[in-house]
Amino acid sequence: MISMTGHGRGEARTKTWTAVVECFSVNRKTAEIVFHAERGASWLEPLVRERALERVARGRVQVNLTLFHAKGAAGGVLDSTRAAAFLSEARALQQTLHLPGEITMADVLHAPGVVRSAEPSGEGVREVVLEALDQALDGLVATRTREGRALRGVLEKAIKQLAGIAKKIPPLAQRATLHQREALLKRVARAGIGIASDDPRLLTEVVLLAERGDITEELDRVASHVAQFREKLAASGPVGRTLEFLAQELGREFHTISSKSSDADLARLTIDAKAELERIREQLANIE
């Protein structure tokens, strides 16, 4: 079992570039990859998305890429054409406005676009980024796996608790049927209707009440869903969707059981079961 939350970091170097990649993931119903990098590295996004989707089945994964040039973080590239244009326009403006002072080299170099970052392109950049990405994804998967093991322990305890609640229901259901029969007899007596307790008409009504309140099929399905839930907890690979479906089906069965019975103790048990299922759903929101 794997969690959908985690973090990983990777760093790789060549003679020209250093790539640092960080991956953060949170829960999502589907797999979503969000890529953040400097503008010149946007061409790497399809490669990053493809590589990340090979490792992640569900969850929103944010991939942050930082590239450093060997000459420094800026990796400065001088655009002499833009520098000359800036100097010419600045001098013309100075003459037009009759402004004193000198235009220095620092002024030119700080003009927008004169010194720009080296464009991260080429096979060397691709290789160093993917190497750092693989390291980050390894770390991400490792943390998601560790958290998944912890979540499995929590879910195993919760489903055991739910199964224990289900086992307490049959005796209460049988008692509820007897109570319904007694209640019917009392209503007949209060109405002053002279009818024997073994009258076929009364027995037929008792049978109908028992059939309407029968929860045998619901309990059988609860037992089946619990068994499947435990089986999936022990399985490898993405199981979150299946577990969410089973939790939904368990909720339906307990709702039906609750609606079929008027027994107060049984009603309290179904409330406990629904509360346990809600806790299970909260944990399943983080399972891949």
Secondary structure, 3 states (H helix, E strand, C coil): CCECCEEEEEEEECCCEEEEEEEEEECCCCEEEEEECCHHHHHHHHHHHHHHHCCCCCEEEEEEEEEEECCECCCEEECHHHHHHHHHHHHHHHHHHCCCCCCCHHHHHCCCCCEEECCCCCHHHHHHHHHHHHHHHHHHHHHHHHHHHHHHHHHHHHHHHHHHHHHCHHHHHHHHHHHHHHHHHHHHHHCCCCCCCCCHHHHHHHHHHHHHCCCHHHHHHHHHHHHHHHHHHCCCCCCHHHHHHHHHHHHHHHHHHHHHCCCHHHHHHHHHHHHHHHHHHHHHCCEC
